[in-house]
Amino acid sequence: MAQHRNLTPGYAVVFPNREKASSKVMKAVVAIVLLISVGLLLIVTIGGWSQLEGMKPLNFFWCIAYVIIAFYIWARWARGMLPIAAGLGILLMMIAVVAGFGLSGTSWFDRSHAGFAQAQSLFGGNGLSADTLGTITLLLIPVQLLLIVVAMRAFAQGWNVEQEVPIEEARRRGYDPPDPSPPHSRPPEPQAA
């Protein structure tokens, strides 16, 4: 159920922390880092399609989730998405560490030796080389670390803080508040015949 807001007549709600240049920069940085992560993930997924064991659906889920989160952060200032982005960044960073350094067996770099077939791409034909896939996987680690840091920094900026100000001041700040509506009059009561 939607919350009902009681405003003082002649006042409008503004978000003072969203007006700051630092908040606007952090919003853009978080969205860009999320989209860079999507690009790197898609390169690894498409370029190493035949060698991804069970990670194909998860990689596409991650890409879709990051794009949705980037949209909500960029278009709607959704502060609640920032810890979710940081949490997903932690998980993806752990997966990239395991895959990049071969902590669970074979890393991408080990696949360039004899006995390993070259990866095939999603569209058929040869995929990217094992060294290229390994390098891109290792690039995911600092990108995810950056995502975690900037998402938590943006979260600390308090984009959700609201303040009631007179409508004229809200307009000076660039908001478009609705015009104050006239007081509602009671509907006429039916008369008994």
Phi and psi in degrees as GROMACS dihedral restraints (atoms count N, CA, C in turn):
[ dihedral_restraints ]
;  ai    aj    ak    al  type     phi  dphi    fc
    3     4     5     6     1   -70.4    20    10
    4     5     6     7     1   145.2    20    10
    6     7     8     9     1   -79.1    20    10
    7     8     9    10     1   143.3    20    10
    9    10    11    12     1   -96.8    20    10
   10    11    12    13     1   130.2    20    10
   12    13    14    15     1  -105.7    20    10
   13    14    15    16     1   129.5    20    10
   15    16    17    18     1  -101.5    20    10
   16    17    18    19     1   112.1    20    10
   18    19    20    21     1  -104.5    20    10
   19    20    21    22     1   146.6    20    10
   21    22    23    24     1   -66.1    20    10
   22    23    24    25     1   133.4    20    10
   24    25    26    27     1   -57.3    20    10
   25    26    27    28     1   135.5    20    10
   27    28    29    30     1    86.5    20    10
   28    29    30    31     1     4.4    20    10
   30    31    32    33     1  -117.9    20    10
   31    32    33    34     1   159.1    20    10
   33    34    35    36     1  -135.7    20    10
   34    35    36    37     1   159.0    20    10
   36    37    38    39     1   -92.6    20    10
   37    38    39    40     1   131.6    20    10
   39    40    41    42     1  -125.3    20    10
   40    41    42    43     1   163.3    20    10
   42    43    44    45     1  -118.3    20    10
   43    44    45    46     1    90.5    20    10
   45    46    47    48     1   -62.7    20    10
   46    47    48    49     1   -31.7    20    10
   48    49    50    51     1   -73.5    20    10
   49    50    51    52     1   -22.2    20    10
   51    52    53    54     1   -75.4    20    10
   52    53    54    55     1   -19.0    20    10
   54    55    56    57     1   -78.8    20    10
   55    56    57    58     1   -19.0    20    10
   57    58    59    60     1   -70.0    20    10
   58    59    60    61     1   142.6    20    10
   60    61    62    63     1   -62.5    20    10
   61    62    63    64     1   -36.4    20    10
   63    64    65    66     1   -64.8    20    10
   64    65    66    67     1   -35.8    20    10
   66    67    68    69     1   -68.3    20    10
   67    68    69    70     1   -40.8    20    10
   69    70    71    72     1   -64.9    20    10
   70    71    72    73     1   -38.8    20    10
   72    73    74    75     1   -66.7    20    10
   73    74    75    76     1   -44.6    20    10
   75    76    77    78     1   -64.4    20    10
   76    77    78    79     1   -37.8    20    10
   78    79    80    81     1   -60.3    20    10
   79    80    81    82     1   -44.8    20    10
   81    82    83    84     1   -66.9    20    10
   82    83    84    85     1   -42.0    20    10
   84    85    86    87     1   -63.6    20    10
   85    86    87    88     1   -43.8    20    10
   87    88    89    90     1   -61.7    20    10
   88    89    90    91     1   -46.4    20    10
   90    91    92    93     1   -62.9    20    10
   91    92    93    94     1   -40.9    20    10
   93    94    95    96     1   -66.8    20    10
   94    95    96    97     1   -43.2    20    10
   96    97    98    99     1   -64.3    20    10
   97    98    99   100     1   -38.1    20    10
   99   100   101   102     1   -61.9    20    10
  100   101   102   103     1   -42.4    20    10
  102   103   104   105     1   -71.1    20    10
  103   104   105   106     1   -33.7    20    10
  105   106   107   108     1   -63.9    20    10
  106   107   108   109     1   -40.9    20    10
  108   109   110   111     1   -60.9    20    10
  109   110   111   112     1   -42.1    20    10
  111   112   113   114     1   -61.2    20    10
  112   113   114   115     1   -44.6    20    10
  114   115   116   117     1   -60.5    20    10
  115   116   117   118     1   -46.6    20    10
  117   118   119   120     1   -63.6    20    10
  118   119   120   121     1   -41.8    20    10
  120   121   122   123     1   -63.8    20    10
  121   122   123   124     1   -41.3    20    10
  123   124   125   126     1   -66.6    20    10
  124   125   126   127     1   -35.8    20    10
  126   127   128   129     1   -62.0    20    10
  127   128   129   130     1   -47.0    20    10
  129   130   131   132     1   -65.0    20    10
  130   131   132   133     1   -42.0    20    10
  132   133   134   135     1   -66.9    20    10
  133   134   135   136     1   -47.5    20    10
  135   136   137   138     1   -74.1    20    10
  136   137   138   139     1   -41.7    20    10
  138   139   140   141     1   -74.5    20    10
  139   140   141   142     1   -22.1    20    10
  141   142   143   144     1  -121.6    20    10
  142   143   144   145     1    31.3    20    10
  144   145   146   147     1   -48.9    20    10
  145   146   147   148     1   -48.5    20    10
  147   148   149   150     1   -72.8    20    10
  148   149   150   151     1   -16.9    20    10
  150   151   152   153     1  -100.5    20    10
  151   152   153   154     1    -5.9    20    10
  153   154   155   156     1   -81.3    20    10
  154   155   156   157     1   114.0    20    10
  156   157   158   159     1   -93.8    20    10
  157   158   159   160     1    99.3    20    10
  159   160   161   162     1    76.3    20    10
  160   161   162   163     1    -1.2    20    10
  162   163   164   165     1   -92.9    20    10
  163   164   165   166     1    -6.7    20    10
  165   166   167   168     1   -58.5    20    10
  166   167   168   169     1   -52.9    20    10
  168   169   170   171     1   -63.5    20    10
  169   170   171   172     1   -37.7    20    10
  171   172   173   174     1   -64.9    20    10
  172   173   174   175     1   -40.2    20    10
  174   175   176   177     1   -62.9    20    10
  175   176   177   178     1   -42.2    20    10
  177   178   179   180     1   -68.0    20    10
  178   179   180   181     1   -37.6    20    10
  180   181   182   183     1   -59.3    20    10
  181   182   183   184     1   -45.9    20    10
  183   184   185   186     1   -60.6    20    10
  184   185   186   187     1   -44.3    20    10
  186   187   188   189     1   -62.4    20    10
  187   188   189   190     1   -45.9    20    10
  189   190   191   192     1   -63.9    20    10
  190   191   192   193     1   -43.7    20    10
  192   193   194   195     1   -62.2    20    10
  193   194   195   196     1   -44.2    20    10
  195   196   197   198     1   -64.7    20    10
  196   197   198   199     1   -38.4    20    10
  198   199   200   201     1   -66.3    20    10
  199   200   201   202     1   -42.8    20    10
  201   202   203   204     1   -63.8    20    10
  202   203   204   205     1   -44.0    20    10
  204   205   206   207     1   -63.1    20    10
  205   206   207   208     1   -43.1    20    10
  207   208   209   210     1   -60.8    20    10
  208   209   210   211     1   -40.5    20    10
  210   211   212   213     1   -61.8    20    10
  211   212   213   214     1   -48.9    20    10
  213   214   215   216     1   -65.9    20    10
  214   215   216   217     1   -34.8    20    10
  216   217   218   219     1   -71.2    20    10
  217   218   219   220     1   -44.3    20    10
  219   220   221   222     1   -72.3    20    10
  220   221   222   223     1   -48.6    20    10
  222   223   224   225     1   -86.7    20    10
  223   224   225   226     1   -29.6    20    10
  225   226   227   228     1  -122.3    20    10
  226   227   228   229     1     6.4    20    10
  228   229   230   231     1    51.6    20    10
  229   230   231   232     1    43.4    20    10
  231   232   233   234     1   -77.4    20    10
  232   233   234   235     1    94.3    20    10
  234   235   236   237     1   -64.7    20    10
  235   236   237   238     1   -29.8    20    10
  237   238   239   240     1   -66.6    20    10
  238   239   240   241     1   -18.9    20    10
  240   241   242   243     1   -78.6    20    10
  241   242   243   244     1   -18.6    20    10
  243   244   245   246     1   -64.6    20    10
  244   245   246   247     1   -46.9    20    10
  246   247   248   249     1   -66.3    20    10
  247   248   249   250     1   -29.8    20    10
  249   250   251   252     1   -66.4    20    10
  250   251   252   253     1   -42.7    20    10
  252   253   254   255     1   -61.8    20    10
  253   254   255   256     1   -42.0    20    10
  255   256   257   258     1   -65.0    20    10
  256   257   258   259     1   -42.2    20    10
  258   259   260   261     1   -63.4    20    10
  259   260   261   262     1   -44.5    20    10
  261   262   263   264     1   -65.1    20    10
  262   263   264   265     1   -34.2    20    10
  264   265   266   267     1   -63.3    20    10
  265   266   267   268     1   -39.2    20    10
  267   268   269   270     1   -63.1    20    10
  268   269   270   271     1   -46.6    20    10
  270   271   272   273     1   -63.0    20    10
  271   272   273   274     1   -45.1    20    10
  273   274   275   276     1   -67.0    20    10
  274   275   276   277     1   -35.2    20    10
  276   277   278   279     1   -64.1    20    10
  277   278   279   280     1   -39.5    20    10
  279   280   281   282     1   -65.2    20    10
  280   281   282   283     1   -41.7    20    10
  282   283   284   285     1   -64.5    20    10
  283   284   285   286     1   -40.3    20    10
  285   286   287   288     1   -66.5    20    10
  286   287   288   289     1   -36.7    20    10
  288   289   290   291     1   -64.2    20    10
  289   290   291   292     1   -45.1    20    10
  291   292   293   294     1   -64.5    20    10
  292   293   294   295     1   -45.3    20    10
  294   295   296   297     1   -72.9    20    10
  295   296   297   298     1   -36.4    20    10
  297   298   299   300     1   -74.8    20    10
  298   299   300   301     1   -37.8    20    10
  300   301   302   303     1  -100.0    20    10
  301   302   303   304     1    -3.5    20    10
  303   304   305   306     1    70.5    20    10
  304   305   306   307     1    35.3    20    10
  306   307   308   309     1   -68.4    20    10
  307   308   309   310     1   -20.8    20    10
  309   310   311   312     1  -107.9    20    10
  310   311   312   313     1    13.6    20    10
  312   313   314   315     1   144.6    20    10
  313   314   315   316     1  -103.9    20    10
  315   316   317   318     1  -104.2    20    10
  316   317   318   319     1   130.0    20    10
  318   319   320   321     1   -90.9    20    10
  319   320   321   322     1   171.6    20    10
  321   322   323   324     1   -60.0    20    10
  322   323   324   325     1   -36.5    20    10
  324   325   326   327     1   -66.3    20    10
  325   326   327   328     1   -31.5    20    10
  327   328   329   330     1   -68.3    20    10
  328   329   330   331     1   -22.6    20    10
  330   331   332   333     1   -76.0    20    10
  331   332   333   334     1    -4.1    20    10
  333   334   335   336     1   -87.1    20    10
  334   335   336   337     1    -2.3    20    10
  336   337   338   339     1   -85.6    20    10
  337   338   339   340     1   171.7    20    10
  339   340   341   342     1   -63.6    20    10
  340   341   342   343     1   144.6    20    10
  342   343   344   345     1    99.2    20    10
  343   344   345   346     1    -9.0    20    10
  345   346   347   348     1  -111.7    20    10
  346   347   348   349     1   133.6    20    10
  348   349   350   351     1   -78.4    20    10
  349   350   351   352     1   151.3    20    10
  351   352   353   354     1   -71.9    20    10
  352   353   354   355     1   146.3    20    10
  354   355   356   357     1   -66.7    20    10
  355   356   357   358     1   143.1    20    10
  357   358   359   360     1  -101.7    20    10
  358   359   360   361     1   145.4    20    10
  360   361   362   363     1   -82.1    20    10
  361   362   363   364     1   170.6    20    10
  363   364   365   366     1   -60.5    20    10
  364   365   366   367     1   -32.7    20    10
  366   367   368   369     1   -96.0    20    10
  367   368   369   370     1    16.8    20    10
  369   370   371   372     1    84.0    20    10
  370   371   372   373     1   172.7    20    10
  372   373   374   375     1    75.2    20    10
  373   374   375   376     1   179.3    20    10
  375   376   377   378     1   -72.3    20    10
  376   377   378   379     1   138.2    20    10
  378   379   380   381     1   -87.2    20    10
  379   380   381   382     1  -162.7    20    10
  381   382   383   384     1   -74.3    20    10
  382   383   384   385     1   157.1    20    10
  384   385   386   387     1   -68.1    20    10
  385   386   387   388     1   158.9    20    10
  387   388   389   390     1   -61.7    20    10
  388   389   390   391     1   -37.9    20    10
  390   391   392   393     1   -66.7    20    10
  391   392   393   394     1   -38.7    20    10
  393   394   395   396     1   -65.7    20    10
  394   395   396   397     1   -44.6    20    10
  396   397   398   399     1   -63.2    20    10
  397   398   399   400     1   -38.7    20    10
  399   400   401   402     1   -64.8    20    10
  400   401   402   403     1   -41.8    20    10
  402   403   404   405     1   -65.0    20    10
  403   404   405   406     1   -43.1    20    10
  405   406   407   408     1   -66.2    20    10
  406   407   408   409     1   -37.8    20    10
  408   409   410   411     1   -63.3    20    10
  409   410   411   412     1   -41.7    20    10
  411   412   413   414     1   -68.4    20    10
  412   413   414   415     1   -30.1    20    10
  414   415   416   417     1   -65.1    20    10
  415   416   417   418     1   -27.7    20    10
  417   418   419   420     1   -62.6    20    10
  418   419   420   421     1   -29.1    20    10
  420   421   422   423     1   -63.4    20    10
  421   422   423   424     1   -55.8    20    10
  423   424   425   426     1   -67.4    20    10
  424   425   426   427     1   -29.8    20    10
  426   427   428   429     1   -65.9    20    10
  427   428   429   430     1   -41.8    20    10
  429   430   431   432     1   -69.4    20    10
  430   431   432   433     1   -36.6    20    10
  432   433   434   435     1   -62.1    20    10
  433   434   435   436     1   -42.2    20    10
  435   436   437   438     1   -62.6    20    10
  436   437   438   439     1   -41.6    20    10
  438   439   440   441     1   -59.8    20    10
  439   440   441   442     1   -44.2    20    10
  441   442   443   444     1   -61.1    20    10
  442   443   444   445     1   -46.3    20    10
  444   445   446   447     1   -66.1    20    10
  445   446   447   448     1   -48.8    20    10
  447   448   449   450     1   -71.0    20    10
  448   449   450   451     1   -33.3    20    10
  450   451   452   453     1   -65.7    20    10
  451   452   453   454     1   -41.5    20    10
  453   454   455   456     1   -73.1    20    10
  454   455   456   457     1   -32.9    20    10
  456   457   458   459     1   -65.6    20    10
  457   458   459   460     1   -43.0    20    10
  459   460   461   462     1   -65.6    20    10
  460   461   462   463     1   -37.5    20    10
  462   463   464   465     1   -61.2    20    10
  463   464   465   466     1   -37.5    20    10
  465   466   467   468     1   -71.0    20    10
  466   467   468   469     1   -12.6    20    10
  468   469   470   471     1   -77.5    20    10
  469   470   471   472     1   -12.4    20    10
  471   472   473   474     1    66.7    20    10
  472   473   474   475     1    55.8    20    10
  474   475   476   477     1   -64.1    20    10
  475   476   477   478     1   -18.9    20    10
  477   478   479   480     1   -88.2    20    10
  478   479   480   481     1    -3.2    20    10
  480   481   482   483     1   -66.6    20    10
  481   482   483   484     1   127.8    20    10
  483   484   485   486     1  -111.6    20    10
  484   485   486   487     1   154.4    20    10
  486   487   488   489     1  -147.1    20    10
  487   488   489   490     1   136.2    20    10
  489   490   491   492     1   -89.1    20    10
  490   491   492   493     1   127.7    20    10
  492   493   494   495     1  -134.6    20    10
  493   494   495   496     1   159.0    20    10
  495   496   497   498     1   -58.3    20    10
  496   497   498   499     1   149.5    20    10
  498   499   500   501     1   -57.3    20    10
  499   500   501   502     1   -38.6    20    10
  501   502   503   504     1   -62.0    20    10
  502   503   504   505     1   -42.2    20    10
  504   505   506   507     1   -66.7    20    10
  505   506   507   508     1   -38.7    20    10
  507   508   509   510     1   -61.1    20    10
  508   509   510   511     1   -40.2    20    10
  510   511   512   513     1   -66.6    20    10
  511   512   513   514     1   -39.6    20    10
  513   514   515   516     1   -61.3    20    10
  514   515   516   517     1   -32.6    20    10
  516   517   518   519     1   -80.0    20    10
  517   518   519   520     1    -4.9    20    10
  519   520   521   522     1    99.6    20    10
  520   521   522   523     1     7.1    20    10
  522   523   524   525     1   -85.1    20    10
  523   524   525   526     1   160.8    20    10
  525   526   527   528     1  -121.6    20    10
  526   527   528   529     1    74.0    20    10
  528   529   530   531     1   -74.2    20    10
  529   530   531   532     1   154.7    20    10
  531   532   533   534     1   -69.6    20    10
  532   533   534   535     1   152.8    20    10
  534   535   536   537     1   -65.8    20    10
  535   536   537   538     1   145.7    20    10
  537   538   539   540     1   -63.0    20    10
  538   539   540   541     1   130.4    20    10
  540   541   542   543     1   -85.7    20    10
  541   542   543   544     1   149.4    20    10
  543   544   545   546     1   -67.0    20    10
  544   545   546   547     1   153.1    20    10
  546   547   548   549     1   -58.9    20    10
  547   548   549   550     1   141.6    20    10
  549   550   551   552     1   -72.8    20    10
  550   551   552   553     1   133.7    20    10
  552   553   554   555     1   -96.8    20    10
  553   554   555   556     1   155.0    20    10
  555   556   557   558     1   -72.2    20    10
  556   557   558   559     1   143.1    20    10
  558   559   560   561     1   -70.6    20    10
  559   560   561   562     1   148.7    20    10
  561   562   563   564     1   -61.9    20    10
  562   563   564   565     1   140.2    20    10
  564   565   566   567     1   -80.9    20    10
  565   566   567   568     1   141.1    20    10
  567   568   569   570     1   -65.8    20    10
  568   569   570   571     1   141.8    20    10
  570   571   572   573     1   -95.7    20    10
  571   572   573   574     1   139.5    20    10
  573   574   575   576     1   -75.2    20    10
  574   575   576   577     1   138.5    20    10
